[in-house]
Structures are given as structure tokens and as C-alpha cells.
């Protein structure tokens, strides 16, 4: 086993300039571009090419690549080509599993783990159920390793944990959160979509009558984005270097503080 240690550690990183991209503007430009594309192409020919793709996908030994290239030459979009294939093959739905016991057994500070587990037990006593969190990935963000670490750690600390599939929309995540009756949605953002998608998620929860569900964000989130997220209704933002049990402790404390007055005794008894 080799362990690499960085000996070139600077005392302070200071303020790092991060390029800001207006996601809403980019999306509007893309929509305008697609609209112009579809107005300028031969849509009947495009539909014929897409049907040829569907037939080829259903035919043993057919050359799918040839038909996809033909559709692209007629200016079919990648989304349209993918949908033609999906009609035949369906869409892959990965199974979301959580590894339990690993985080708790390896964590170096069992005292704080015990504190969090005690808070979780108090919440169970007061509400009749464990605190439940949905760990979600929104948009075209396929980096899920960190989200899975969070899911495993929270499960070891007494949470019921749901893991959403990759590439969910905000409305799909809100629906899953409401159907599973979670207390918290934790959004892992590593691809810069949080400024657009997290507010959409909060609004979708409000529209569904579940504005009480806490929404928190974590991952690689620039400091300058945090005030905007908090203004939009995000309860907490956990950036790189966050101590996971401390984050869990903070969230449980918030949940206990929000319990009805009859449960105040439990809140006063928390560690």
C-alpha cells in the first residue's frame, strides 16, 4: 500500500477567481438555436431517417451507425436520434445501492458519530421514524462518488437514505422526495448546475405542497454562489473539506428545532 502526502501546503489559498457562466442564458441560446435548426431543415426527411433508425434497431444485423449518420446529415438532433433508439432498447436504469457499516467502522472520531446517532434516536422517539434524506444528482452531472460516500455515511449515522438516479430533473427529484416523504434533500453538485437546478427543485417542492422539506447543497460550490443559494431557500451549503458527521449533526439539530412545541423536550436533551 502506497500513501502519497502533499508536503507543498500553502498557508492560505485566498480568493480564487471562478469563471461565471449564465446557465439560463446558455439554455435560452440553445433553445433558440434548436428552433432555428428545426425550421430550416426538411422535417419530413428527418422523420423518415428517425423511423429508419427505429427499424434498424429492431432488426438483427442492421447497420445502426449508417442510419444514425444519415439522420445527422439531415440535421436530426442527438436527442431525437437517442429517442429513436430508446423506443426500441429502453433506457438504462442503474440500481442504486448503499454500502453500510464501512464509514462507521473506519471513522477516527467515534465520539461525534455517537452524538449524531443519539440525535437520530431522539428524532425517532419524537416522530416515530428515522430522519430520512434523499441524496440527489441533478442535470448532466455524472460524478456520483461523493454522493455515494455521503449516502453510506448518513446511513451509518442513523438516517434512512434514498439515492436518486443520475441525470434527474428538478421536478423528478421533487416528486421522488415527496413520494418517499423525506425530511431532507441533499443535492450533490460537481458540474456547476446548482444555481439553476437547486432553485427549480425548491420551487417544485413548494408547488407540490412540501416546502417544509429541507434542501441542502454540497460538493464543489464556489463561495460566491453560496449567498444566492441561501437567498433562494437552501438551508445549508457544505463545501469541500466538510466533516461529514458535523454536517449530519447540524442537519439533525435543525430538524429537531423544527419539531412542534410538544417535542421541545427532546431538543433540549440533545448532546
C-alpha positions as MATLAB code, in Angstrom:
seq = 'XXXXXXXXXXXXXXXXXXXXXXXXXXXXXXXXXXXXXXXXXXXXXXXXXXXXXXXXXXXXXXXXXXXXXXXXXXXXXXXXXXXXXXXXXXXXXXXXXXXXXXXXXXXXXXXXXXXXXXXXXXXXXXXXXXXXXXXXXXXXXXXXXXXXXXXXXXXXXXXXXXXXXXXXXXXXXXXXXXXXXXXXXXXXXXXXXXXXXXXXXXXXXXXXXXXXXXXXXXXXXXXXXXXXXXXXXXXXXXXXXXXXXXXXXXXXXXXXXXXXXXXXXXXXXXX';
ca = [
       0.000    0.000    0.000;
       1.381    3.400   -1.038;
       0.083    6.608    0.519;
       1.045    9.934   -1.063;
       1.265   13.003    1.153;
       1.374   16.545   -0.233;
       4.222   18.375    1.537;
       3.781   21.588   -0.501;
       0.933   23.062    1.520;
       0.255   26.792    1.278;
      -0.923   28.702    4.330;
      -3.873   30.360    2.624;
      -5.494   29.940   -0.766;
      -7.026   33.406   -0.689;
      -9.869   34.272   -3.024;
      -9.910   32.241   -6.221;
     -11.474   33.778   -9.299;
     -14.017   31.415  -10.831;
     -15.435   31.883  -14.295;
     -19.154   32.520  -14.035;
     -21.430   31.048  -16.684;
     -25.007   32.286  -17.025;
     -26.723   28.901  -17.278;
     -30.102   30.416  -18.056;
     -28.640   32.440  -20.931;
     -26.844   29.403  -22.361;
     -30.075   27.394  -22.189;
     -32.042   30.143  -23.931;
     -29.443   30.336  -26.699;
     -29.558   26.566  -27.173;
     -33.349   26.580  -27.403;
     -33.266   29.376  -29.979;
     -30.614   27.505  -31.967;
     -32.624   24.268  -31.953;
     -35.756   26.137  -33.026;
     -33.936   27.697  -35.979;
     -32.441   24.321  -36.900;
     -35.830   22.616  -36.992;
     -37.326   25.444  -39.033;
     -34.583   25.277  -41.666;
     -34.320   21.500  -42.209;
     -36.521   19.068  -44.141;
     -38.522   17.682  -41.232;
     -40.243   15.004  -43.313;
     -36.855   13.641  -44.322;
     -35.688   13.800  -40.701;
     -38.728   11.808  -39.552;
     -38.048    9.224  -42.249;
     -34.444    8.874  -41.069;
     -35.533    8.503  -37.448;
     -38.013    5.812  -38.431;
     -35.230    4.042  -40.322;
     -33.147    4.102  -37.134;
     -36.023    2.594  -35.160;
     -36.497   -0.168  -37.728;
     -32.761   -0.872  -37.851;
     -32.621   -1.073  -34.064;
     -35.342   -3.714  -34.225;
     -33.605   -5.696  -36.974;
     -30.877   -8.239  -36.275;
     -27.643   -7.380  -38.086;
     -28.748   -3.945  -39.313;
     -26.131   -1.180  -39.505;
     -27.269    1.326  -36.895;
     -24.298    3.629  -37.415;
     -25.115    4.104  -41.092;
     -28.679    5.161  -40.292;
     -27.591    7.460  -37.464;
     -25.095    9.218  -39.754;
     -27.804    9.641  -42.388;
     -30.105   11.206  -39.786;
     -27.350   13.539  -38.594;
     -26.726   14.689  -42.166;
     -30.398   15.646  -42.347;
     -29.827   17.686  -39.139;
     -31.601   15.375  -36.703;
     -30.554   16.280  -33.166;
     -28.747   13.922  -30.812;
     -31.820   13.927  -28.611;
     -34.041   12.821  -31.483;
     -31.616   10.086  -32.525;
     -31.309    8.872  -28.944;
     -35.076    8.824  -28.524;
     -35.495    6.726  -31.668;
     -33.117    4.174  -30.149;
     -34.788    4.390  -26.748;
     -38.128    3.428  -28.283;
     -36.571    0.047  -29.057;
     -33.945   -0.526  -26.381;
     -35.416    1.401  -23.470;
     -33.328    3.489  -21.098;
     -30.761    2.094  -18.678;
     -31.886    2.401  -15.060;
     -28.917    1.750  -12.755;
     -29.613    0.148   -9.408;
     -28.745    2.461   -6.530;
     -27.240    0.555   -3.610;
     -25.671    1.796   -0.394;
     -22.732    0.192    1.394;
     -23.312    0.305    5.134;
     -21.025   -0.206    8.091;
     -17.840    0.846    6.313;
     -17.828    4.531    7.263;
     -18.673    3.962   10.924;
     -16.061    1.238   11.328;
     -13.246    3.324    9.837;
     -14.003    6.838   11.112;
     -11.337    8.061   13.527;
     -13.598   10.010   15.915;
     -16.292    7.685   17.295;
     -17.463   10.308   19.809;
     -19.058   12.590   17.230;
     -20.582    9.578   15.472;
     -22.163    8.601   18.774;
     -23.530   12.132   19.222;
     -25.142   12.069   15.781;
     -26.610    8.613   16.376;
     -28.048    9.855   19.680;
     -29.720   12.772   17.902;
     -31.111   10.342   15.350;
     -32.531    8.203   18.161;
     -34.132   11.285   19.743;
     -35.733   12.160   16.411;
     -37.042    8.586   16.135;
     -38.535    8.771   19.632;
     -40.247   12.091   18.950;
     -41.579   11.393   15.455;
     -41.849    7.617   15.251;
     -39.465    7.389   12.307;
     -35.841    7.902   11.401;
     -34.697   11.131    9.744;
     -34.855   10.469    6.023;
     -32.674   12.064    3.362;
     -32.684   11.842   -0.425;
     -29.203   12.218   -1.904;
     -29.720   13.607   -5.403;
     -27.780   14.393   -8.566;
     -29.405   16.949  -10.857;
     -28.904   17.629  -14.541;
     -25.918   16.451  -16.556;
     -23.728   15.814  -13.517;
     -22.434   12.261  -13.645;
     -19.960   12.494  -10.765;
     -21.631   10.415   -8.062;
     -18.772    9.026   -5.972;
     -19.013   11.803   -3.390;
     -22.787   11.441   -3.213;
     -22.424    7.730   -2.516;
     -19.923    8.396    0.267;
     -22.415   10.802    1.836;
     -25.223    8.258    1.483;
     -23.191    5.493    3.140;
     -22.020    7.764    5.959;
     -25.502    9.082    6.740;
     -26.904    5.546    6.755;
     -24.277    4.593    9.343;
     -25.305    7.571   11.477;
     -28.947    6.565   11.796;
     -30.566    8.114    8.726;
     -32.872    6.371    6.308;
     -31.222    7.163    2.975;
     -32.599    7.207   -0.558;
     -30.241    7.673   -3.508;
     -31.667    9.256   -6.642;
     -30.549    8.162  -10.107;
     -28.131   10.186  -12.179;
     -29.342   12.920  -14.521;
     -32.660   13.632  -12.794;
     -34.542   16.834  -13.462;
     -35.508   19.074  -10.568;
     -39.173   18.083  -10.907;
     -38.310   14.362  -10.914;
     -36.240   14.779   -7.759;
     -39.021   16.750   -6.071;
     -41.521   14.020   -6.954;
     -39.249   11.308   -5.540;
     -38.723   13.336   -2.365;
     -42.465   13.791   -1.879;
     -43.333   10.181   -2.679;
     -40.703    8.930   -0.212;
     -41.743   11.545    2.377;
     -38.169   12.572    3.130;
     -37.175   15.276    5.586;
     -34.129   16.462    3.626;
     -32.970   16.568    0.012;
     -29.207   16.773   -0.294;
     -28.057   17.877   -3.748;
     -24.512   16.974   -4.760;
     -23.228   19.483   -7.314;
     -19.928   18.956   -9.101;
     -20.727   20.349  -12.550;
     -21.940   23.887  -11.883;
     -25.679   23.376  -12.300;
     -26.649   24.294   -8.748;
     -27.532   27.942   -9.435;
     -30.240   26.906  -11.878;
     -31.378   23.459  -10.762;
     -31.465   23.814   -6.977;
     -33.864   26.813   -7.063;
     -36.009   24.828   -9.528;
     -36.081   21.937   -7.053;
     -37.131   24.204   -4.191;
     -39.903   25.709   -6.309;
     -41.101   22.242   -7.384;
     -41.317   21.169   -3.736;
     -43.272   24.314   -2.888;
     -45.629   23.755   -5.797;
     -46.173   20.210   -4.520;
     -47.080   21.489   -1.069;
     -43.839   20.270    0.533;
     -41.903   23.436    1.085;
     -41.143   22.072    4.555;
     -38.586   19.624    3.139;
     -35.095   20.950    3.818;
     -32.896   21.371    0.749;
     -29.143   21.411    1.271;
     -26.331   21.517   -1.259;
     -22.822   20.151   -1.214;
     -19.884   19.447   -3.468;
     -17.782   21.915   -5.430;
     -19.713   25.138   -4.958;
     -17.833   28.459   -5.332;
     -18.020   30.769   -2.324;
     -19.643   33.488   -4.409;
     -22.565   31.163   -5.220;
     -23.439   30.448   -1.589;
     -25.338   33.715   -0.822;
     -27.522   33.203   -3.910;
     -28.388   29.643   -2.864;
     -29.235   30.716    0.680;
     -31.430   33.533   -0.663;
     -33.262   31.012   -2.851;
     -34.148   28.890    0.187;
     -31.274   26.435    0.558;
     -30.953   25.558    4.250;
     -27.203   24.899    4.252;
     -24.254   24.600    1.878;
     -21.446   22.133    2.592;
     -18.312   22.661    0.545;
     -15.072   20.718    0.113;
     -13.467   19.730    3.398;
     -16.752   19.463    5.280;
     -16.586   16.984    8.157;
     -19.486   14.673    7.334;
     -20.584   13.861   10.917;
     -20.606   17.581   11.736;
     -22.866   18.202    8.725;
     -25.181   15.400    9.859;
     -25.193   16.851   13.386;
     -26.162   20.289   12.049;
     -28.988   18.878    9.939;
     -30.396   16.797   12.784;
     -30.246   19.804   15.098;
     -32.229   21.803   12.539;
     -34.827   19.038   12.188;
     -35.240   18.792   15.965;
     -35.604   22.564   16.285;
     -38.428   22.464   13.731;
     -40.450   19.862   15.629;
     -43.763   21.018   17.128;
     -43.679   22.544   20.651;
     -44.646   19.212   22.201;
     -41.244   17.877   21.164;
     -39.161   20.653   22.682;
     -38.041   18.374   25.489;
     -36.203   16.189   23.033;
     -34.447   19.184   21.541;
     -33.301   20.306   24.972;
     -31.913   16.865   25.688;
     -29.747   16.613   22.612;
     -25.972   16.473   23.094;
];
